[in-house]
Amino acid sequence: MESESDDGRPGGFTPRRSRGDKSRGKRRKKQKKQRPFWQELPILIVIAAVIAALVVTFIGRPYVIPSESMEPTLHGCATCVGDRIYVEKLSYDFGDPKPGDVVVFKSPSSSWDEGYHSTRSSNAVVRGIENFFSFFGLVPPDENDLVKRVIAVGGQTVQCCDAQGRVLVDGKPLDEPYAHYVYPYQPGLQFAVKTAMGVSTNPAGREFGPIKVPEGNLWVMGDNRNDSLDSRGHIDDQYTGTVPVKNVRGKAVFKIWPLTRIGPVRSQNPQTN
C-alpha cells in the first residue's frame, strides 16, 4: 500500500530544494535586513550622543587649565600651550576629596568670579546650541571652573607659617615638594588682608589663618604659591575661603595635551610626612 506525502505525492516522496533555491532565499533575507546608510546614520548619532552624555555625567571629561596658579604641575600661562587635563568623577562617588588631590571645582561664591567672563555667545540661538552640545561634553560648561590642590579638609585647622615658612594643618608642618615659591619667607608678612574694599593680597606674603575648615568643605591652594588666588584670597566670603565638597566636579588624573606633557597628575598627601 502506497502512502502519500503531506503534499499529496505518492510514496511519501518530498522533492528536495535545489541549492539555487536556498541561496536565493538567503539573499532575500539579507536584503530585507539591510538598511540604507542614511537611515542608520541618525540612529548611530543618537547612540553616540547618549554614550557621550553618560560618560560626561558619570565618568569624567577634559578641562583646560585657565591660569598659572598650578604651575609647574599644570601649565596655563599666557605664553605657553595651556594643559588639557582629564578629570574623573568616579572617585568622589565613593568618598570625598583627600589632602593632596588636585581637584576641579565650580566657584563657590561671587568672590571667586571676579574677572571671569562667560564664553557663551550673546546670540540666543547660538547660545542654545552651545548649551545643547555642552550637555554631551562637546562644549565646556557655562561656569567658572577652577583647579587647585586640596590642603585641608573639614574639621582641620590650617594656617601659615612655621619658622621655615611651611603651611601647618592642625599644628603640623606639611611636606609639599610640589609647592613653588618665588619669594623667600618673610615672618609677619600676610598673603591677604581684609580691607574696606575687600581682600588685598600681597604675592610676597605667606602668612594666613588660623582658619578651621567647616565640615563638608575644603581648603585649597595652587602649587604656584605666589601667583594663585586660592582659598587665601577669599577669606572674606561666606565660606571663609573654603570650597564646599558639593562644588567639586572631579579629580584631575591625567594631562592629555600637549603631547610633550602627557602624563599622570599625581596626588600626594602633604600631611603624611
N, C-alpha and C positions, 0 to 999 in steps of 0.2 A: 504494500500500500504506500503510495507516494504521499509525502507530506507537503504542505505548502509553506512557503516562506511568508514573512509578515507582509511583503508587498504582493503576495498572490502568485509568485512564481513557483512552479512545481519543484519538488526535491529539496526544498529548503535552501536553494542556492541564492545567495545575495551577491550581486556583482560588486567588485571592489572599485573604489575610486582611483582613477589614474593619478600619477604624480603631478601631471599638469593641473588637474582639478584642485589638488591640495595646495599647490603653490599659488594658484590664483586666489584661493580662499584666504591664504595668509596675507597676500598683498592687499586684498580688500580690507582686512582687519587693520593692517598698518596704516592704510590710507585714512581710515576712519579715526584713528587715534592722533594722527599728526595735525598740528595747527600751524597756520602761518606765523612766522616770527613776529610780525607786527601785532598779532593778537596776544602772544605770550609776553612781549616786552613790558606792557603795563603791569602785568602780574609780577614779573621779576623785579620791577622798580618798587612796587609796594612792599614786597617781601624784604628787599634790601633796606628800605626806609624803616620798616618796623624793627629789623635787627639792629640798625644803627641807633635808633631811639632807645632801644633796650640797653645797648652797650653804654651809651652816654648816661643814661639814668641810673644804672645799677652797677656798672663795672668801672668806667673811667673815661677820660677824654684828654686831649692835648691842651696845653695852655702856653701862651707866650710870656716870657719874663719881661715885665714892663719897665724895670728900673735897675739901678746899680746897687740896690740895697743888699743883695745876696752875693755880691762878688767877694772872693773869687770862685765860690762854689757854683754860682749860676751867673751867666753874663746877661746884662740887659742895658749896657751903656749906649749912649748915643753914637759912639764911633765904632761900634762892633755889631756883629750879627747877633740879635737877641736870641738866647736859647729857647728852643721849644722843648717843653718837658711833658712827660705823660704822668697824669695824676690819677691814681686808682682810688676807688671808693670802698672796696670790699673790706679792707682792714678795719674801717671805722663802723662797719655794720655789726661787728662783734666786739667792739671796745672803743674807748676814747683815745685821742692822740696822747702820745707819751713824750716826755722830755727828750729832745734831740731830733724829733721828727720834723721834716720840712713840709709844711702844710700850705695849701691854697685855701683862702677863706674870703668870704664876702665882707666888705667893710661893715663893721657893726654900728657905726654912728656917723653923723654928718662931719664930725671932726676928721675922719679918715678920708672923706670925699673931697677935701679941698684940692683944687687943681684938676679934678677928674672931669672929663667930658665924655658923654655918651658917643659911641661910634655909629649909632643908628642914623639913617638918613632922615632929613626933615620932611621928605615926601611920604605921605601917609601910605601910599601903595607900596613903595619900595620898603618902607619900614615894616609893613605887614609881611612882605616876602622874607625879609631878614629874620623876623621873629619866627616865621614858619620854619625856615631852614635851621635856625638856632635850636629848635626842638630836637632835630635829628643830629645835632653836633656838627653841622657843616658851617655854621657861623658862630662866633663867640657870643656868649650870653650878654645881655644888656645890663651889666652890673660891674661895680668896681671890685675886681678880684685882685687880691694881693698874695704874695708868697713870703713867708718868714719861717724862722725856726722856733719850735716850742722850747721855752727855757724853764718854765714852772707851770704847774697845774693847780687845779682847785684845792684850797686848803693850805697851800705853801706860801711862805713869805719870801719875797725876792727884793734884793737891794744891791747897790754897788757903792763902795768897793772895800776890799781888804787892803792891807798895806802894799800889796803887789798890783792893785788895780783890777782885781778879779771880781766877777759877779758872784754873789752869795745867794744860796737858797737855803732857808731855814738855818742860816748862820754858817753854812759850809761852802767854801770856795769851789767854783766849778772848774772842770778841766775842759777847755774849749779850744782845741787845735784848729778848728775851722774859723775862729773869730779873727778878723783882720782889723787892726788899729793903725791909723796913720799918725796920731799924736800920742806922745807918752802920757802916762797917768799923772795928773796934777791934783793932789789932795785938795778937797774943798771946792773944786770946780764942777758945778752941776751941768748935766746934759740938757735939762729942761727946767724952766722956771715959770710958774704961773704969774701972769700979769693981768691988768685990767682989760687988755686987748686979746687975752687968750694965753697960749703957751708959747714962750720964746725959747728956742733951742740954741745950744752952743755946740757945734760939732767937736770942738776940742775937749769938751767936758765928758766925764763918765758917770759921775755920781747921780744916784736917784734912790728914792724909797727911804725906808722900807714900805712895801705895799703887799698886803695879804690878798692873794688871788681868790675871788669868790668861787664857791663850789660851782662846777659846771662851766668854768671859764679857763682861759689860758693866758699866760704872759708870753708874748712872742717878741723876738728881736731878729734883726737882719745880721748876717755874718759880717757885712761891711759896716762895722760899728760906728764909724764917724760920719757915715753918709746913709743912714737909714732912719726914716721917720716911722719908727715902730711903736710898741707899747709905751715907751718912754716919752714919746712926743704927744700922747693923748691922755695924759693923766688927769685932765680936767673934764673928760666926758663922763657919762653916767656909769661907765664900767671901769673907771679909773685906769683906762688904757688897756684893759684886758679884752679878750675876744671870746664871746660865747661859743661853746663847742658846736652849737647848732648852726653857726655860720661857716663852719669848716666844710669845704667842698670835697676834700680828699687829701691824700698823701702823695707828695712828689716822689716818684720811684726811679725815673729814667730820663736822661737827656736824649732826645730823639733828633735834634737838629741844632747846629750844623754838623756835618759828618765828622769834622775834626774833633768834636767834643762829645760824641756819642758815648754813653756810659751810665752807670747807676748813680742815683742821688742817694748818698748813704745817710742813714740815721745814726747818730752817736749820742748816747745818753751822757750829758756832761756831769750828771750827778753821781755817776759811779766812777770815782777816782781812788 
